[in-house]
Amino acid sequence: MKIIYINSLYSPLIEGGAEISLKLIVEGMKSLGHEVVVLSLMPEKGVNTEQVDGVKVYRAGLQNAYWPYSKAKKNKLARLNWHYQDQSNEKMSSVVEEVLEVEKPDIVSCHNLAGWSAEVWKPIAKAGIPIVQVLHDLYLLCPNSNMFKNEQTCENQCLRCKLLRSNHAEKSKQVSAVVGISNSILQRFIDFGYFSNASKNIIYNTRTIPNPSPKRPRKTEQPIHFGYLGTLSKVKGLEWLIEQFKTLDFEASLSIAGKGNKAYEQHLKDLSSGATIEFVGYVNSTEFLANIDVLIVPSLWEEPLGMVAIEALANHVPVIANKRGGLQETVKDGVNGLYCFDHSSDSLSAAMRQLYFEPELYNQFSKVARESVASILDADRMIEEYESVLKHALKKSQTAISK
């Protein structure tokens, strides 16, 4: 097969897990003998091509009001204008049409479409080329990608989302196959009527994570070190975590790794005053996980998968996770960690207390942690599953044409 992959960014431009996973997929498919081409965005005008680790990469200039991946904060009106143009960006779909003419792929795999817009499905479908859409986040449902507003998860689309995504469910009928990186994210789109003509698939992202030495068994009343690893933002539940940690009445410490908006970081530090909480900024995740006992993932929004929890478990670190989204598919309550519930705020401190006062439980969680995510860590599994989805979509398309 000849495959074109479309994503907002591609290595070395990396904003998050989607770009890391995409590079693994692209290079994995190339290693299986398939011809692969990547189409991504850049802030400059025009279209450039280059080789990235042996892969042909097109970088097309984003034709919209501004480049959204700069650190400069835009005002609400400017952001609204950007998203209005992005709901159906015909200029970017024309770029896709031109690349299709040159490359003539058998199939196109779309990933994050911020900047490209869902309009790119149109020229692909018009050319009779099957489309596989991979869902890494909620962008096709919500311009903010997270369906989180007014400090709570949105059960339904707000007026802004309805307006800016008014025809996306209809457009998604052009997609041949859809892949959710968790059942949680796939089901969200199905519930909103998306991808009615597509085959439905779940393929968990993976990471290459060496197997470190097991954690030392904990003993009764031994000091415990909790950790948080990720972006410092409202949706991540950090205020809840800090407030709950401050209620603990035993010897414990909390390390918070990651960066965010400077004003919000300072707010969190002010909130942490007087507690044994340290902010360590950007860190090597392996080293960070080696130095904590428990990872806490208190996300208030529906995490598509929660790769940080998988990484912790792969490093023998039990996880306390808010029972939302894809986190429920890797963190198993009473098996490799514990759940907390944002609708019951004290459940978080209760989980922390339980792992402190029940060292045998902690030790059992740590013992089975890596094995509980072993299948997800298998990169060959992920590549083979994507190859299967692509082959099936292509075969289905060819069968439909031949009739």
Backbone torsions as a table, in degrees:
resi	resn	phi	psi	omega
1	MET	NA	147.6	168.4
2	LYS	-107.0	122.6	-172.1
3	ILE	-120.9	131.2	168.4
4	ILE	-102.8	129.7	175.5
5	TYR	-104.9	127.8	178.5
6	ILE	-113.6	126.6	178.0
7	ASN	-149.8	158.0	179.6
8	SER	-58.4	-46.9	-177.2
9	LEU	-130.1	160.8	173.0
10	TYR	-146.6	151.4	-178.1
11	SER	-44.3	137.1	8.0
12	PRO	-87.6	6.2	175.4
13	LEU	-80.8	108.9	-175.5
14	ILE	-130.9	124.1	177.7
15	GLU	-105.4	-22.8	-176.3
16	GLY	-173.3	-162.4	-174.8
17	GLY	-64.9	-28.5	-178.6
18	ALA	-61.0	-42.2	-179.2
19	GLU	-68.5	-37.6	177.9
20	ILE	-64.5	-45.8	-179.3
21	SER	-66.0	-41.2	-178.9
22	LEU	-60.8	-41.9	179.8
23	LYS	-62.8	-39.2	176.5
24	LEU	-62.4	-42.4	-179.4
25	ILE	-65.0	-49.3	-177.3
26	VAL	-59.4	-50.0	-178.0
27	GLU	-69.5	-32.4	177.0
28	GLY	-65.9	-43.1	178.3
29	MET	-66.8	-35.6	176.1
30	LYS	-63.2	-40.1	-179.5
31	SER	-66.1	-21.7	177.8
32	LEU	-86.5	1.5	175.3
33	GLY	99.9	4.1	179.3
34	HIS	-85.3	150.3	176.5
35	GLU	-87.4	126.0	-175.2
36	VAL	-124.6	141.9	177.2
37	VAL	-136.9	140.9	179.9
38	VAL	-114.4	138.6	175.6
39	LEU	-121.0	116.7	-176.0
40	SER	-136.4	-179.5	-175.1
41	LEU	-106.1	159.6	172.2
42	MET	-145.9	159.9	-178.4
43	PRO	-75.8	-24.3	-178.8
44	GLU	-77.0	161.1	178.5
45	LYS	-76.9	161.8	175.2
46	GLY	90.4	-169.0	178.2
47	VAL	-133.6	124.4	178.0
48	ASN	-115.5	155.9	172.8
49	THR	-126.0	147.0	177.3
50	GLU	-153.9	169.4	175.8
51	GLN	-104.7	126.6	176.1
52	VAL	-120.6	107.2	-177.5
53	ASP	50.8	45.1	175.7
54	GLY	83.0	5.2	-179.2
55	VAL	-111.4	133.7	177.3
56	LYS	-74.5	124.6	-177.0
57	VAL	-124.8	121.3	169.7
58	TYR	-88.3	136.7	171.6
59	ARG	-122.8	115.9	-177.2
60	ALA	-105.4	138.1	178.1
61	GLY	-64.7	129.7	179.4
62	LEU	-70.5	124.0	178.7
63	GLN	-101.6	83.7	178.0
64	ASN	-154.3	-176.1	-171.3
65	ALA	-63.1	-34.5	-178.0
66	TYR	-162.2	168.9	177.8
67	TRP	-85.4	115.4	-171.2
68	PRO	-77.5	-6.8	-175.3
69	TYR	-100.5	13.8	173.8
70	SER	-85.8	164.9	-178.5
71	LYS	-81.6	-11.4	-179.4
72	ALA	-67.1	126.8	-178.0
73	LYS	-83.9	124.9	178.5
74	LYS	-94.8	152.8	179.8
75	ASN	-76.0	169.8	-173.6
76	LYS	-60.6	-39.4	-178.8
77	LEU	-66.4	-41.5	179.6
78	ALA	-64.6	-40.4	179.4
79	ARG	-66.7	-39.0	178.3
80	LEU	-63.6	-41.5	177.7
81	ASN	-61.3	-43.0	179.8
82	TRP	-61.0	-46.9	-178.2
83	HIS	-69.3	-31.3	176.8
84	TYR	-63.1	-44.0	178.1
85	GLN	-68.4	-32.0	-174.7
86	ASP	-79.3	-12.9	-179.6
87	GLN	-67.7	-27.0	179.7
88	SER	-157.9	79.4	-172.9
89	ASN	-93.9	93.9	-176.6
90	GLU	-68.2	-27.3	178.0
91	LYS	-63.4	-39.7	-179.7
92	MET	-76.0	-32.2	177.2
93	SER	-67.1	-28.8	176.4
94	SER	-66.6	-35.5	176.4
95	VAL	-63.4	-44.2	178.3
96	VAL	-60.0	-43.4	179.8
97	GLU	-58.9	-41.6	180.0
98	GLU	-65.9	-41.4	-179.9
99	VAL	-68.0	-37.3	176.9
100	LEU	-60.7	-39.4	179.3
101	GLU	-62.5	-38.6	-178.5
102	VAL	-76.6	-46.9	-170.4
103	GLU	-88.2	-28.6	-179.7
104	LYS	47.5	63.9	-178.4
105	PRO	-75.8	161.5	173.1
106	ASP	-81.5	-30.2	-174.3
107	ILE	-155.9	153.1	178.7
108	VAL	-123.0	131.2	176.9
109	SER	-110.4	111.2	179.9
110	CYS	-93.4	140.5	178.2
111	HIS	-120.3	-122.5	178.7
112	ASN	-71.3	126.2	-174.1
113	LEU	-108.9	12.3	175.6
114	ALA	-59.2	125.5	-176.0
115	GLY	97.3	-39.9	175.6
116	TRP	-80.7	-42.9	-175.3
117	SER	78.2	159.5	179.3
118	ALA	-67.0	-9.2	178.3
119	GLU	-63.1	-21.5	-178.7
120	VAL	-67.0	-19.2	176.6
121	TRP	-62.4	-32.0	-172.4
122	LYS	-61.2	-54.3	-179.7
123	PRO	-65.6	-29.1	178.9
124	ILE	-67.6	-48.7	179.2
125	ALA	-64.3	-38.7	179.5
126	LYS	-61.3	-33.5	178.5
127	ALA	-79.2	-1.4	179.5
128	GLY	75.8	22.1	-178.4
129	ILE	-99.9	127.2	179.4
130	PRO	-65.1	146.6	-177.8
131	ILE	-115.9	131.2	170.8
132	VAL	-113.6	116.9	-179.9
133	GLN	-101.6	125.3	177.8
134	VAL	-103.7	128.5	-177.0
135	LEU	-98.9	107.9	176.8
136	HIS	-97.5	-25.0	-179.9
137	ASP	-151.7	-168.8	-174.2
138	LEU	-100.9	22.1	-173.8
139	TYR	-58.2	-36.8	-178.4
140	LEU	-73.6	-7.9	173.8
141	LEU	-106.0	-30.2	-170.7
142	CYS	-144.9	123.6	179.6
143	PRO	-55.9	-26.5	178.0
144	ASN	-83.5	-5.6	176.5
145	SER	73.9	-2.4	-172.4
146	ASN	-129.2	-7.2	-176.7
147	MET	46.2	54.8	179.0
148	PHE	-134.7	122.4	-176.5
149	LYS	-150.3	145.6	180.0
150	ASN	53.9	40.4	175.2
151	GLU	64.1	27.3	174.5
152	GLN	-153.2	157.5	179.1
153	THR	-70.3	136.4	179.1
154	CYS	-82.6	123.2	174.8
155	GLU	-78.1	-30.9	178.1
156	ASN	-128.5	166.3	177.9
157	GLN	-72.2	136.0	174.4
158	CYS	-75.5	174.2	-177.4
159	LEU	-58.9	-41.9	-179.7
160	ARG	-60.5	-45.6	180.0
161	CYS	-66.2	-39.2	178.8
162	LYS	-61.6	-40.7	-179.2
163	LEU	-70.6	-44.9	-176.3
164	LEU	-80.5	-10.5	177.6
165	ARG	-126.8	28.1	-171.7
166	SER	-60.5	-33.0	-176.7
167	ASN	-115.7	12.1	-175.3
168	HIS	-69.8	-36.7	178.3
169	ALA	-62.1	-40.6	178.1
170	GLU	-65.4	-44.8	178.9
171	LYS	-60.6	-34.3	-175.9
172	SER	-67.4	-9.9	175.5
173	LYS	-64.8	-16.5	179.1
174	GLN	-77.0	-13.6	-175.7
175	VAL	-81.6	133.6	-177.4
176	SER	-82.1	-38.6	-179.1
177	ALA	-146.0	143.2	177.6
178	VAL	-123.2	141.5	179.2
179	VAL	-123.0	124.3	171.7
180	GLY	-99.5	139.8	178.2
181	ILE	-77.1	-1.2	169.7
182	SER	-157.1	161.9	175.0
183	ASN	-64.7	-34.9	-178.4
184	SER	-57.6	-49.6	-176.7
185	ILE	-71.9	-36.9	178.1
186	LEU	-62.7	-44.4	-177.8
187	GLN	-64.7	-32.9	178.4
188	ARG	-59.3	-44.1	-179.2
189	PHE	-70.8	-39.8	178.0
190	ILE	-60.5	-42.0	-179.8
191	ASP	-61.6	-27.5	179.1
192	PHE	-95.2	10.8	173.5
193	GLY	82.9	16.8	179.6
194	TYR	-83.3	155.3	169.9
195	PHE	56.5	43.5	-176.6
196	SER	-66.3	-24.4	-179.4
197	ASN	-99.2	1.6	-172.8
198	ALA	-98.1	148.4	168.9
199	SER	-70.4	144.5	-173.8
200	LYS	-105.7	131.6	-175.8
201	ASN	-141.5	150.3	174.7
202	ILE	-122.7	122.9	176.9
203	ILE	-134.0	114.2	-179.5
204	TYR	-73.3	137.6	172.2
205	ASN	-63.8	162.1	179.7
206	THR	-134.8	168.7	171.8
207	ARG	-141.8	149.6	173.0
208	THR	-87.0	106.8	-174.5
209	ILE	-125.8	111.0	177.4
210	PRO	-58.1	154.0	-179.8
211	ASN	-91.1	106.3	-178.8
212	PRO	-80.0	178.5	176.8
213	SER	-65.6	145.1	178.1
214	PRO	-60.1	157.8	175.5
215	LYS	-68.9	146.9	174.3
216	ARG	-67.4	138.7	179.3
217	PRO	-58.7	137.5	178.1
218	ARG	-81.2	152.2	178.6
219	LYS	-117.7	163.9	-178.8
220	THR	-57.1	130.3	176.1
221	GLU	61.3	21.5	173.2
222	GLN	-75.7	135.7	178.8
223	PRO	-52.7	144.4	-176.3
224	ILE	-121.1	140.5	-175.7
225	HIS	-115.1	110.5	177.2
226	PHE	-91.6	156.6	179.0
227	GLY	-144.4	153.0	171.8
228	TYR	-127.9	138.1	-178.1
229	LEU	-136.9	116.0	179.6
230	GLY	156.0	-169.9	178.4
231	THR	-67.4	142.4	176.9
232	LEU	-94.7	95.9	-179.1
233	SER	-148.1	165.2	-175.0
234	LYS	-57.0	-42.2	-174.3
235	VAL	-68.5	-14.2	-176.6
236	LYS	-84.5	-5.0	174.1
237	GLY	76.8	23.8	-175.9
238	LEU	-69.4	-34.6	178.2
239	GLU	-63.9	-42.7	175.6
240	TRP	-58.7	-46.0	-179.8
241	LEU	-60.6	-48.5	-177.2
242	ILE	-63.7	-44.9	-179.5
243	GLU	-63.1	-39.1	179.1
244	GLN	-71.8	-38.5	178.5
245	PHE	-61.6	-38.4	-177.5
246	LYS	-67.5	-12.7	178.2
247	THR	-87.9	-9.5	-175.6
248	LEU	-67.4	142.8	-177.4
249	ASP	-116.8	31.0	176.4
250	PHE	-137.3	172.7	-173.5
251	GLU	-75.9	107.1	-177.0
252	ALA	-146.8	155.5	175.8
253	SER	-135.5	158.9	-178.5
254	LEU	-134.9	125.5	174.9
255	SER	-109.9	130.6	-179.8
256	ILE	-114.1	114.4	-177.0
257	ALA	-109.0	137.4	-179.7
258	GLY	129.2	173.9	-179.6
259	LYS	-132.2	166.2	177.9
260	GLY	-162.4	-163.7	175.4
261	ASN	-56.8	132.5	-173.5
262	LYS	-58.8	-41.5	-179.5
263	ALA	-65.3	-39.0	-179.4
264	TYR	-71.6	-38.0	175.7
265	GLU	-57.5	-44.5	-179.6
266	GLN	-65.2	-37.8	176.7
267	HIS	-59.3	-43.6	179.9
268	LEU	-65.9	-39.5	179.0
269	LYS	-66.1	-38.9	177.0
270	ASP	-64.3	-39.7	179.2
271	LEU	-65.0	-28.4	-176.9
272	SER	-85.6	-4.0	-175.4
273	SER	-52.5	132.3	176.8
274	GLY	87.6	-3.6	-179.8
275	ALA	-110.9	160.4	179.6
276	THR	-82.0	66.9	-178.9
277	ILE	-122.1	129.7	176.9
278	GLU	-121.1	143.5	175.8
279	PHE	-105.0	118.2	-170.6
280	VAL	-108.6	1.5	177.4
281	GLY	68.3	-152.4	178.2
282	TYR	-71.2	137.9	-177.7
283	VAL	-140.4	164.8	167.4
284	ASN	-75.4	118.7	-172.2
285	SER	-62.5	-36.7	180.0
286	THR	-63.5	-44.0	179.3
287	GLU	-66.9	-38.9	180.0
288	PHE	-63.3	-46.6	-178.5
289	LEU	-66.7	-28.1	178.5
290	ALA	-69.4	-20.8	-174.1
291	ASN	-107.0	5.8	175.5
292	ILE	-118.8	163.3	178.2
293	ASP	-97.4	-36.3	-175.2
294	VAL	-138.8	134.8	172.1
295	LEU	-96.8	136.5	177.6
296	ILE	-114.0	127.3	179.4
297	VAL	-121.1	87.6	-173.4
298	PRO	-93.4	29.2	-174.6
299	SER	-52.4	133.6	-179.8
300	LEU	-89.3	-19.8	179.0
301	TRP	-96.1	172.6	-178.0
302	GLU	-81.2	87.9	177.9
303	GLU	-55.4	129.0	179.6
304	PRO	-57.6	-40.3	178.0
305	LEU	-143.1	-50.0	-178.1
306	GLY	88.0	62.2	-177.1
307	MET	-61.7	-28.0	-179.8
308	VAL	-62.5	-34.6	177.7
309	ALA	-67.9	-40.1	177.7
310	ILE	-62.8	-43.3	179.7
311	GLU	-61.9	-41.6	178.7
312	ALA	-62.9	-48.6	-179.6
313	LEU	-60.8	-37.4	177.9
314	ALA	-64.7	-21.6	177.9
315	ASN	-100.7	20.9	175.6
316	HIS	67.6	21.7	-178.1
317	VAL	-102.0	116.0	175.3
318	PRO	-60.8	154.9	-175.1
319	VAL	-125.9	136.6	166.6
320	ILE	-103.8	120.8	-175.5
321	ALA	-130.4	142.2	171.2
322	ASN	-65.9	131.8	-174.6
323	LYS	-76.7	79.7	178.7
324	ARG	-145.4	148.6	170.4
325	GLY	57.5	-149.0	-175.8
326	GLY	-68.2	-13.1	178.0
327	LEU	-59.5	-29.5	-179.0
328	GLN	-69.8	-14.4	-176.6
329	GLU	-92.4	-7.1	178.4
330	THR	-124.2	-40.0	176.2
331	VAL	-87.3	118.9	-177.8
332	LYS	-110.3	116.3	-177.2
333	ASP	-59.5	124.1	179.8
334	GLY	82.2	2.6	179.5
335	VAL	-116.3	-58.9	178.7
336	ASN	-125.1	7.0	179.9
337	GLY	176.4	-164.4	-178.6
338	LEU	-133.5	151.0	174.1
339	TYR	-93.8	149.9	165.0
340	CYS	-125.4	170.5	-171.4
341	PHE	-137.6	121.0	-176.0
342	ASP	-65.9	-20.7	176.4
343	HIS	-79.1	-7.8	176.5
344	SER	-132.4	84.5	-167.2
345	SER	-55.6	-38.1	-177.4
346	ASP	-70.6	-9.4	178.4
347	SER	-63.8	-26.1	179.4
348	LEU	-71.1	-48.1	177.9
349	SER	-66.4	-31.4	177.7
350	ALA	-64.0	-39.7	178.4
351	ALA	-67.7	-40.0	178.0
352	MET	-64.0	-41.3	178.9
353	ARG	-63.6	-41.4	-177.2
354	GLN	-62.2	-42.1	-179.4
355	LEU	-72.1	-22.9	174.8
356	TYR	-77.8	-48.2	-173.8
357	PHE	-82.5	-10.9	178.6
358	GLU	-122.3	74.9	-177.3
359	PRO	-59.7	-32.1	179.4
360	GLU	-63.5	-38.5	178.1
361	LEU	-65.4	-46.3	177.1
362	TYR	-56.2	-48.4	-177.0
363	ASN	-61.7	-36.3	178.0
364	GLN	-67.0	-43.3	177.9
365	PHE	-59.5	-47.0	-178.7
366	SER	-62.8	-37.4	-177.7
367	LYS	-63.1	-38.2	-175.1
368	VAL	-99.8	-2.3	-171.3
369	ALA	-56.0	-53.6	-175.6
370	ARG	-65.7	-43.6	-179.3
371	GLU	-61.0	-29.9	-178.3
372	SER	-67.1	-20.5	178.7
373	VAL	-119.4	14.5	-175.5
374	ALA	-57.0	-41.4	-178.2
375	SER	-66.9	-34.4	178.8
376	ILE	-68.0	-32.5	-177.6
377	LEU	-75.8	-6.6	-178.4
378	ASP	-81.5	101.5	-177.9
379	ALA	-63.8	-35.8	178.8
380	ASP	-61.2	-37.5	177.4
381	ARG	-58.6	-47.7	-178.1
382	MET	-63.1	-45.6	-178.6
383	ILE	-63.5	-44.7	179.8
384	GLU	-62.2	-38.1	179.7
385	GLU	-67.7	-40.5	176.8
386	TYR	-66.6	-40.5	178.3
387	GLU	-60.2	-41.4	179.8
388	SER	-62.7	-43.6	179.6
389	VAL	-63.8	-44.4	-179.6
390	LEU	-64.0	-44.7	179.8
391	LYS	-62.5	-41.8	-179.6
392	HIS	-64.5	-43.7	179.7
393	ALA	-64.0	-40.1	179.7
394	LEU	-67.4	-43.4	179.6
395	LYS	-64.0	-41.5	178.6
396	LYS	-61.4	-41.3	179.2
397	SER	-65.8	-44.1	-179.7
398	GLN	-64.9	-37.3	178.1
399	THR	-65.1	-40.9	-179.4
400	ALA	-65.8	-36.9	179.9
401	ILE	-68.7	-39.0	-175.9
402	SER	-71.9	-18.7	-178.3
403	LYS	-77.0	NA	NA
